[in-house]
Amino acid sequence: MSTQHSTDEERFQSLIDGLPRLTNPRGERLPLRGSRLEGELPPDDGRAREILAALDARGIGLCARVKPHDTRSLECAVRMGRLQQELDLPVGVHASEALYGFFNGAEHTLHVDSHGRSFSDSSFGSRRMGCPFRLESRKTEIQSQMRSIFEAYRNARIDVSFVYFDWEIDGPIEWNGAWASAKRCRVCTEHLPDLAQNFFGFQKRLRRIRSRLQRECAVDIISQYHPNALVGNYAVYPHAGIRYWYDYFETLPDGAPYIADQYARYRPWYEHEFDEAGYTFANPVIYTWYPTWSWYPGFEVDDYRWFYNMLLVASNAGASTPSEVPLVPWVHWHTTDAPDGMEAVPQMSECAYRELLAHTFLRGADSWMMWCPAGETLSELQLLQKAYDEAGAWPQYASRGTPVLFEVPREPGPVVSARRRGGTLLVRRTDFTDTTDAVRVRVDGRTLTVPRKDGEYQELPLGM
């Protein structure tokens, strides 16, 4: 059944029909979530419970998408939460719309030029992006929106366990034309006297403001009502000061610094964004962005053009995220955001994508979130659920194992990832050449010999 013109109930049923039950039950693991895994449950409570339980048996957790000032959406969300709680399932909430919008087009949020005239930055599409130093007056309204939602859950005696935001094009952002607009703005230049020469200073100040807005208007409020809830936002995660990918709306400003890798231009990124925002789960983005394949003409293996960049993102997040912080990457297999009329690029193979997911697990992922257009939902979930189920066969490594290998080879060849538990490791080796030789890697000063074993996890002892 097509998911594009079906009701929510029909869409949920199509997923139940199209996906097998897990062979390795979810247990305490975070379920799979995503942009197509939300909606309104049927009005009959018995039927609604049946859907929730059947999806959970397949590793899927629904989130309720709530809208501020929309009584019906909140009533439906609270009802879903009540039913999830009755079934002892985690209560998930998608609350992006409650964070919009700091830049609402009001004059007092815009830039101001040297003549006192207001102007906006139009380089981000339809939203009138303004001055990052003129947003204090917007906090009260956003906080009220957030409070109305999570207070309703508390009043219904529902414990929310997972909240995610997809808050992107709003608030202070340093990319596209933002730097050029700030140089024209009297308020920005007053706050940043060296603005024209110092992109890093501009980035740091904007990211600190952006983080504070998220903490004060979202995370702190949610924690008041639901102190045990995991809270995260799309693309906010611990990292090593580099971003290896561009979102669909982002371009590098002229004169901004970057790190070259073949045709890729990786961006320095403010390192403390995650901590200062106060989020409690990491939410990196590991997508097959359309330009990625063309960045690496030096790789003759098409799949490695995708795999290399995506594993850089996964490794950056995995190596930087503390073990006590859940790591839940956004993932997508089909080529992402391909422009209309542009030449097609080779699609990442199903096999390479499944291997990529296995490596993200061994490099720290606790679960995954999936974004996709409606028509891709089932095919995306079939691959993702299989990887989730395979990882579920190793609960001792998922709960108590420590990721130990984060190297990303700079040319196609064997790729090895591992989680260690005591003297043994759970290992995945993926090869992008025909070699059958054993691979030796060093872990804590010891040698690990990894034979080729395509498409399988291996449990190996750590040698001397």
N, C-alpha and C positions, 0 to 999 in steps of 0.2 A: 504494500500500500504506500502511495506517495505520502511523504510527511509535509508537503508544501501546502495542501489545501484541506487537511484533515483536522478534526477536532482534537483537543488535547488528549481526551480519552482514547481516541483511535490511534493517535501518535504513540502514546504509552503502550498500547496493546501491540502495535507493530514492532516495537522494540522487544517486548516480551516474547512475541512469536519468532523474531529474527535472531534472538540471542539464546544460547544454552545457559542452563544454570551453572554456576561455578562448580568445578570439581574440587576446588580448595576454598571452602567457605570464607567469607570476609572476616569473621571474627572481630577483633578490635581494630582492624585496619580502617583508615578513612576510605569511604566509598569513592567511586568515580563520580565526578560532577561535571557540569558544563553548561554552555549557553543554550543548548537544546534540551537540557534535562531539567526543565522547570515548566510550570504551567498550572492549570486549574484541575483539580480532581473532580470526578463525577459527584453529583449531589448525594447519592446513596453512600452512607458511611461504610457499609459492608463491601461494596464494590471498590470504594476508595482504598480500604485497607488491603483488599486483594491485590490491587495494583502496586501499592507501596511494598508489600511483602514480596511480590513476584520480581519487582525490580531489584530489591535488596538481594534476593537470591542470585541475581545476575551481576551483583557488585555495584549497582547504580543507586545513588542517593539523589532524590529530588530536592531542589531548592525552590522556595516560594519567592517570586519576584514581587516586591512591594513598591508601591508608588505613593509618594506623599500626597496628602489632600485627596486621596481616592479611597473612600470608605469600603467599597466592594473589594478592591485588591487586598486591603488589610484584613478584612473578614475572611477571605479565602486563604490568605497566608496563615493566619492564626489557626484556622481549622486544620490546614495541612499539618501545622506544628503539633496540634493536639493529637491527631491521629498517629503521627510519627512517634510521639512520646508514648502513646498507649502501646505501640508495637515495640517499644524500646529501640527505636531507630534514632540516629542523630538528626536533630532539627536544623535544616539549612535555610539560609535567607540570602537572597540576592538583593542588595539595597543600593545599587548604583544611583538610582534616580533621586535618592534622598541627599546625595552629596552635590547635586547640580542645583543652581549654578552660581558660583562665585562671580564669574563674569556673565552677568545677565543683561548686558547692554546699557545699564544705567550710566548716566553721564559721570556720576561720582566714582565709577570704577575704571574710567578710561585714562589713557595717557594725556598729558598736557604739554603742548609745545611751548616754545620760548615766548610766544605771543599770548599765551593763556587760552589757546583754543584746544578743545578736546579732540582726540583722534583715537582710532582703534587699529589693531594689527589684524589684517585680513588674510594673513598667510596660512591660517589653520582652517580655512573653509568658511562656513556660515557663521560661526560664533565670533562675536566681537570681542577679541582678546584685548585686555587693557593693561593697566599699570599694576605690577605685583605689589606695590607699596600702598595701594588704595583699597584694600580688601577687608579691613577690620570691620567695617560697617555691615558686611555680608554675613558675618559669623552667626549672629543671633538667629537669623532666619534659618540657616542651614542646621544649626543645632536644634532648633525647634522641630524641624522636619525629622531629624534623626530620633529625637526623644519621643515623638508621637508614635513611632513604629515600635521601638523596643520596650517602651513602657506598656504598650498594648500586650505584648507577649508576656511580660512579667505579671500584669494584672490578670491574665488568663492562666497563670501558674505554669507557664511553659518555659523550659530552660533551653534557650537557643545555644546550639553547640558550634555552629559554623556560619560565618558571615563573610561574603565576598563582595567586593566592589569591582566594577569595570569603569573606574573614573580616570578618564584620559584627557580629553581636549577641554580643559577648564583649569583655572588657577595658573600660577606662574609656571611657564615652560620656556626653556632657553633656546629651542631650535627654530627652524624656519626663519621668519623675519623678525623674531622677538628681539634679538640683539640690536638689529638696525633700528627698530622702533624705540627701544630703550634709549639709544643714543640721541634720539630726537626729543625725548621726554624730560621736561624740567625736573619732575619729581624723581625719576630714576637717577639722573645725573647728580642730583643733590645727595642721594643716598650712596651713590657709587662714583666718587670723583674720578677714578681711573678706569671707568667703564669702557672707554673706547679702546684701550690697550690690553685690558685684562679680562679675557673671556672666562678664565677659571674663577676669578672673583665674582663675576656676574652669575655663573652657573651655581657656585656655592651658595650665594645669597638667595637666589630663587629657589633652589632645592630646599634650603632650610625653611623658608617661608611656606613652601608647599607641604613639607613634612609637618610643620606646626599646625597648619590648617586641617590636615587629615587627623592629627592626634586630637586636637581640641574639639573638632566638629563631628568626629565619628568614633574613633577608638576609645577615647575617655568616656564618652556617653554610653556606648555599648557595654563597656566594662562595669559601669555603675549598675546597670540592670542585669547583666549576664556575665559575671566575672570569669566564668570558665569557658566562654566562647572563644574559639579560634577566629581571628579577624585578619583579613588580608586584602590587598588590592592588586589588580592586574599590573604586572611588570615591576612591582616593588619587592626587592629581595636583596639579601646580602651578596656582595660581589667583591672583586679585587680591584675596583676602580676602572673597569673597562666594560663597555657595552658592545657586543659583537653583532647586533642586529638593529634594524630600523623599523619602527612601526609604520603603518601605511600612511600616516599623515606627517611624518618627520622627514626633514631634509637638513643637511649640514650647512650652516651659514658660511658665507665667504669669510675666510680668515680664521675660522675656528680650528682648533688643533685636532689631529687624528693620527692613528697608527696604521700604516699601510701594510697590507698582506695580500700580495698579488694585486687584484683590483679592489679588494675590500678596504674600507676606511672605517676602522673601529674607533669608537669615541671614548675619550676619558669621561668618567661618570662620577658624580659626587658619592663618596663611599658610605656616608652615614645616613642616607635617606631612610633605610628600613628601620634602623634603631630610633631615629628621631621621630618617625611617624608612629612608632609604638605598636606596629603590627605584630601578630603572634604566629602567623605562618607565612612562609616565603612563597612567592607566586611568580616565578620566572616564566618567560615566554619562549618556547622552543618550536618555532614554526618553519615551514618550508616557504619562506618569503620569496616571491617571484625573482627579485634580482640576485638572490644568493647563488644560484647555479652559475651565472655569468661572472661572478667575482673570481672564480678559481679556474682559469683556463689551463693552468699548469697541471691540473689533475686530469688524467686521461680516463679515469673511471667516473662515469656520470654520477653514480650513487654517492661516491665519496665527496663530490662537490656539495651535496646536501649534508651528508653525515658529518663532515669535518666541522662546518660552522655550527650545526645544531649541538654537537658534542662539546664544542668550546663553550657554548652557553650553559649546558648542563653541568660541565665541570667547574666553571666559574662559580655557579650557584652552589653546587654540592660541596666544593672545597671551602667555601666561605660561610656556609650556614651552620651555626652551632647544632650539635646533635640533639639538643632538647627542643629545637624549633622545627616543627613539621615543614617539610619541603614538598610543595604541591605544584608542579609545573603545568602551565597551559601547553597543550600539544595539538598539532594538526598535521595530517599526512598529505592531503591533496595540495597541489601548488597554491600558495596563499596569495590572494590579492593580485592576480594576474591582470594587467591593464587590458581593456578592450582594444582589439586591433593590433596588439603587439605580437611578435613572433613567439610561438609556443616554445617552452623549454622542456627537456625530458623530465617526466614525472619520477619522483623518488619511488623506487620499487617497494612493494609490500614487504619483501624480505628485509631490505635495508631498514625500513621504518620499524619493524618489529625488533630488529637487533638494536636500533637506537634506543627504543623504550627499555630494553633489558639493561643497556648500559646506564641509562639515567637512573634506573632502580639501584644498580650496584654503586652508583656514585652519589646516592643519598636520597632519591625521590621516595616519598612515603605513599604517594598516590598520584593521580593525574586529574587535570581538568581538560575538557575538550571544547574547542570552538570549531564551528563549521557552518556553512550554509545549510539550509534545511534539507536539501536533496542529498547531502552527503552523510547525514546523521548515522544511518545504520551501517554503512560500509566503514566509516571511521570508528564506530563503536566496536564493530566485530574485531578489528585489529587491536584496538586498545584493551578490550576485555580479555582477549587471549593473552596479552602480555601481563595483565593484572592477575589472571588466574595462574599463569606459570610462576610468577613471583610469589604467589600465595602458597606454593609448595614448600617454601623455605621460610616459615615464620620465625624461626630462631635467628635468622640473619636479618630479617626485616625489623625485628623488635630490639635485638641486642647486638647486631653486627655493626662494625665500623667501616665506612668506605676508606680505602687505603690507596687507590690508584686513580690519578687524575690526568695523566699524560694524554695529549691528543697528537698523534703522529702527524708530521707536516707533509707526509706523502702517503698515498695508498699503500696499505700493508696490513699486518695483524694489529688489531686494537684489543687491548685487554683492560677489563675493569674487574674490581673485586671488593667484596665486603669480608672483613675478618671477624672471626669469633674465636677467641682463644688461639689455639695452634692450627686452626683450619680456616680456609677461605672458600667462599662461594665466588666462582669465577665465570666470566663470559669472555670468550675469544671470538672475534669476528674478523674474517680475512677478506681483503679487497684485491688480493693477488692469488696466484695458484700455489703458493708455497705450502708445503706440508711439514716444514721443519718445526721443531718445538721452539717455543719462545720463552726466554728467561727474563724475569723482572725481579727487581729488588724491593722487598717489603721489610721495613725496620731492620735493615742490615742483613737480611737473609734472602736467599734465592728461592724464587718460586718458578718451577718449570711447568709451562702450560702447553699441552699438546693441542693440536687442532681437533675440534669437535664441533662441527657446524650446527648452529641452531639450538644448542643445549647449554644449560648451566653445568658446571663441574664443581664438585667439592674436593678440594685438594689440600694436602698437608703442607705446612710451611717448612721448607728444609733449612739446613744450616748454611 
